[in-house]
Amino acid sequence: MYLFLVLVCLMLQFYILMNPLTVSVTLDAREQQVTLTGTLQLGRVLTPLTVSQSATVPTTGHGHQDATQATGMLTFYNGSNVAQTINAGTVLTGQDGVQVSTDQTLIVPAANLPQVGEATVSAHAATQGSQGNIQAFAITLALSNDLTVKNLTSFHGGQDERDFQTVAKRDIANAEIPLKANLAQSVQGALQGHLKQGEQLQRLPCSPTVASDHQIGQEATTVKVTASEMCSGVAYNTQELTNKVTQLLITQATAKLGTGYSLLGNPEITVTQASNQNTKVVLSFKSQNTWIYALSSADQQHIKKIIAGKNKEKALQLLAALPGIEHVSMHFAGFGDDSRIPEDLASIHLLIFYGL
């Protein structure tokens, strides 16, 4: 029995020797947001181009035309030696059966043979409508042996009552909306075709125009709408932009956060505007990125040295005071005093978490 206990003790001591106390220290590196806005002289202006598209759509406006009377002139000839009076409202019937009426009383002077007396008066068709648009000489009448009347020119202006389609404002607007959407894609594609390898496009403001072959309110069954845009853009090299903005970010992050922080991932850059200022292309940009505190191998060795042999509470205080550390935790394993950090640096393991 005694030999068995001795053997157990020896085995236990051997196990303890083979499993010394170790500590795992977990450090959560602090992360900071750095936002940078600015401008850079970068890029080239593309040659302006004009893109047009047309669409023909039915009209939806409504117009109404009231019936109107045709008007014209009547010329009276007097062959007698006495002046003749033609009362206003005198009705005369032409060869086509259309009646016209004089607008005012007319005195036809007496003849001075061989020259007959002559006078002209305005007249209108007795009924409304286009039928009153009689041809010249449709009225050629002998009112007496000495008095005749003729219309030397045609009557005009007679219109029938009717309803018809007109161009409404919404017709042009409804055609314009899809045209502009298609134009945006066409312009984008056309400008993209002028880019060189590695370049990105930033559109400059376009000059849009919209025209139609009929004006609003004009009679038409269809209207053709043409939308055009004259556009240009700025082409810039994305890698060159990234390099320049990264340098500016490093400068700002160092001034704001101090040394020890590194950019997490690639910089996120958004070009917000491009302009052509006195033949110089200027890009406005915004970049918001995450920076984390990075611990080098030398930093990690230094951390192990300052906590080696310290009690757990003191070690946690020292670790929490380190710049750029957000949270600290410890986990002990093996045999030994777990209230104190091992003296052996090899028994101290650092676990560093970034971007959590």
ZICOR-V595413 format. One record per pair of residues at least 6 apart in sequence whose ideal C-beta (glycine too) atoms are under 7 Angstrom apart, sorted by the first residue. I is the first residue (numbers start at 1). J is the second residue. Records with the same first field share a line. If there is no record, write none. Layout:
BEGIN
I = J ; J
END
This chain:
BEGIN
16 = 335
19 = 334 ; 335
20 = 334 ; 335 ; 336 ; 347
21 = 332 ; 334 ; 335 ; 336 ; 338 ; 342 ; 347
22 = 333 ; 334 ; 342 ; 347 ; 349
23 = 330 ; 332 ; 341 ; 342 ; 347 ; 348
24 = 330 ; 331 ; 349 ; 351
25 = 319 ; 328 ; 330 ; 348 ; 349 ; 350 ; 351
26 = 329 ; 351 ; 353
27 = 319 ; 325 ; 328 ; 350 ; 351 ; 352
28 = 326 ; 327 ; 353 ; 356
29 = 292 ; 293 ; 324 ; 325 ; 326 ; 352 ; 353 ; 354
30 = 293 ; 324 ; 325 ; 326
31 = 264 ; 290 ; 291 ; 292 ; 355
32 = 257 ; 261 ; 291
33 = 288 ; 290
34 = 249 ; 252 ; 253 ; 256 ; 289 ; 291
35 = 288
36 = 248 ; 249 ; 252 ; 287
37 = 286
38 = 248 ; 285
39 = 282 ; 283 ; 284
40 = 244 ; 283 ; 285
41 = 280 ; 281 ; 282
42 = 236 ; 240 ; 241 ; 244 ; 281 ; 283
43 = 234 ; 235 ; 236 ; 274 ; 281 ; 283
44 = 235 ; 281
45 = 232 ; 234 ; 276 ; 281
46 = 191 ; 194 ; 232 ; 233 ; 235
48 = 230 ; 231 ; 232
49 = 190 ; 231
50 = 228 ; 230
51 = 183 ; 186 ; 187 ; 190 ; 228 ; 229
52 = 226 ; 227 ; 228
53 = 179 ; 182 ; 183 ; 227
54 = 224 ; 225 ; 226
55 = 175 ; 179 ; 225
56 = 222 ; 224
57 = 171 ; 174 ; 175 ; 222 ; 223 ; 225
58 = 221 ; 222
59 = 165 ; 166 ; 167 ; 168 ; 171 ; 220 ; 221 ; 222 ; 223
60 = 168 ; 170 ; 171
61 = 165 ; 166 ; 167 ; 168 ; 171 ; 217
62 = 163 ; 165 ; 166
63 = 164 ; 166 ; 219
64 = 163
65 = 159 ; 161 ; 162 ; 164
66 = 161
67 = 128 ; 129 ; 159 ; 160 ; 161
68 = 128 ; 157 ; 158 ; 159
69 = 124 ; 125 ; 128 ; 132 ; 158
70 = 124 ; 125 ; 132 ; 133 ; 155 ; 156 ; 157 ; 158
71 = 122 ; 124 ; 155 ; 157
72 = 123 ; 151 ; 153 ; 154 ; 155 ; 156
73 = 120 ; 122 ; 123 ; 151 ; 153
74 = 102 ; 120 ; 121 ; 123 ; 139 ; 149 ; 151
75 = 118 ; 120 ; 149 ; 150 ; 152
76 = 86 ; 106 ; 108 ; 119 ; 147 ; 149
77 = 116 ; 118 ; 148
78 = 84 ; 108 ; 109 ; 110 ; 111 ; 116 ; 117 ; 146 ; 147
79 = 111 ; 116 ; 146
80 = 110 ; 111 ; 146
81 = 110 ; 111
82 = 110
83 = 107 ; 108 ; 109 ; 110 ; 117
84 = 108 ; 147
85 = 105 ; 107
86 = 102 ; 105 ; 106 ; 108 ; 121
87 = 105
88 = 102 ; 103 ; 104 ; 105
89 = 101 ; 102
90 = 101 ; 102
91 = 99 ; 101 ; 126
92 = 99 ; 100 ; 139 ; 141 ; 149
93 = 99
94 = 100 ; 134 ; 138 ; 139
95 = 138
96 = 134 ; 138
98 = 125 ; 131 ; 132 ; 134
99 = 126
100 = 123 ; 124 ; 125 ; 126 ; 139
101 = 123 ; 124 ; 126
102 = 121 ; 123
103 = 121 ; 122 ; 123 ; 124
104 = 121
106 = 119 ; 121
107 = 119
108 = 117 ; 119
109 = 117 ; 119
110 = 117
111 = 117
125 = 132 ; 155 ; 158
129 = 158 ; 160
130 = 158 ; 159 ; 160
131 = 158
132 = 155 ; 158
133 = 154 ; 155 ; 156 ; 158
134 = 151 ; 154 ; 155
135 = 154
136 = 151 ; 152 ; 153 ; 154
137 = 150 ; 151
138 = 151
139 = 149 ; 150 ; 151
140 = 150
141 = 148 ; 149
142 = 148
143 = 149
164 = 219
165 = 219 ; 220 ; 221
166 = 217 ; 218 ; 219 ; 220
167 = 214 ; 215 ; 216 ; 217 ; 218 ; 220 ; 223
168 = 216
169 = 216
171 = 223
172 = 212 ; 216 ; 223 ; 225
175 = 225
176 = 210 ; 225 ; 227
179 = 225 ; 227
180 = 227
183 = 227 ; 229
187 = 206 ; 229 ; 231
191 = 201 ; 231 ; 233
192 = 201
195 = 201 ; 235
196 = 235
198 = 237 ; 238 ; 239
199 = 235 ; 236 ; 237
200 = 236 ; 238
201 = 233 ; 235
202 = 233 ; 234 ; 236 ; 271 ; 274 ; 283
203 = 231 ; 233
204 = 232 ; 233 ; 234 ; 274
206 = 229 ; 230 ; 231
207 = 229 ; 230
208 = 227 ; 229
209 = 228
210 = 225 ; 227
211 = 226
212 = 223 ; 224 ; 225
213 = 223 ; 224
214 = 220 ; 223
234 = 274 ; 281 ; 283
236 = 283
241 = 269
242 = 267 ; 269
245 = 267 ; 269 ; 285 ; 287
246 = 267
249 = 263 ; 267 ; 287 ; 289
253 = 261 ; 291
257 = 291
260 = 293 ; 294 ; 323 ; 324
261 = 291 ; 292 ; 293 ; 294 ; 324
262 = 291 ; 292 ; 294
263 = 289 ; 291
264 = 290 ; 291 ; 292 ; 355
267 = 287 ; 289
268 = 287 ; 288 ; 289
269 = 285 ; 287
270 = 285 ; 286
271 = 283 ; 285
272 = 284 ; 285 ; 286
273 = 284
274 = 281 ; 283
275 = 282
290 = 355
292 = 354 ; 355
293 = 324 ; 325
295 = 352
300 = 350
303 = 350
304 = 345 ; 348 ; 350
305 = 345
306 = 318
307 = 315 ; 318 ; 319 ; 341
308 = 341 ; 342 ; 343 ; 345 ; 348
309 = 340 ; 341 ; 343
310 = 318 ; 341
311 = 339 ; 340
312 = 330 ; 339 ; 340 ; 341
315 = 341
316 = 328 ; 330
319 = 325 ; 328
320 = 328
332 = 338
336 = 342
341 = 348
342 = 348
END
